[in-house]
Amino acid sequence: MTMEASVTALDAAQVREMILYAGEKIKENKPFLTKVDSAIGDGDHGIGMSVGFTKVEENLKDKEFTTINEVFKTTGMSMVQSMGGASGVIFGTMFLGGVKNLKQKTELDADVLAKIFEASLQAIKERGKASLGDKTMIDALEPAVNGLKESASNSAALLEALKKAEENAAEGVENSKEYIAKFGRAKSLGERAVGHQDAGATSVWIIFKSMREWLEQASK
């Protein structure tokens, strides 16, 4: 697949490939995510994410999609159904929540991507009641969304938008080390959780980083 370096939009088949690539990278990072989560959590985040994206692969591969909505919905539903628990619901919502009220789209550009993840962020906040600074995946997702919105408002190309989202997410992961956890097992650790990054935020960063990598490679 070849595209112009300044690619502005992807079709549904390309978005499917991009998400499949992100899933591969999450699975590759299972030991790393397990290590991160073991420091202050239950140590099962890497396993859960790997299970979720294995199901995503099963449900996305070899299927034809005509809309971006279908790709995101299938991804989210696969995670909710296979992962179980709070993590499955939250990461499922990261893909499901953004397309719930979105008009059918056949192309994904920076503006559509920003709208999807902004709606996802809102849905996750409503569902999980967490905010920025609570040492959750929101610590990476909210900065990433802000990066996407800023890029979209500047009419940036999709790759530029993803680069900004990745950079902001990475910064969010770093910032999460300084926070005291308000949710999950890490909540009971209080000050002892300080100095450790959040596993969910780390997964969000890997997802945006992977999407940027896929697009960069496909654009060559």
Secondary structure, DSSP 8 states (H G I E B T S, - for coil): ----TT---EEHHHHHHHHHHHHHHHHHTHHHHHHHHHHHS-S-HHHHHHHHHHHHHHHHTT---S-HHHHHHHHHHHHHHHH-HHHHHHHHHHHHTTTTT----SEE-HHHHHHHHHHHHHHHHHHH---TTSSSTHHHHHHHHHHHHHHHHTT--HHHHHHHHHHHHHHHHHHHTTS---SSGGGGGGGGGTTS--HHHHHHHHHHHHHHHHHHHHT-
